[in-house]
């Protein structure tokens, strides 16, 4: 399955637009990760624990979106957008949305 943020696929023709698809992931953070992130905020640097959690949420959301597109008969998802939000203390959400399409091979 081709997944892209672009609205077109170079060298391929969209035969059918099948509809909007999305995938969501809501991830809880734990106390140890929060503590380590706060230490990183104070001393500077990157928070690997949160980066890993964001990457996990992104992968889950994209995989869920891809599964929905496949069930609709799509072989590609175009115009993909990823959004990240903080829901409340310790909860992060990632949403992937795009347009499921069938492209000529």
Secondary structure, DSSP 4 states (H G I P E B T S, - for coil): -EE-SSSS-TT--EEEEEEEEEEEEEEE--HHHHHHHHHHHHH-S--HHHHHHHHHHHHHHHHHHHHHHHHTT-SEEEEEEEEEEEEETTEEEEEEEEEEEEE--
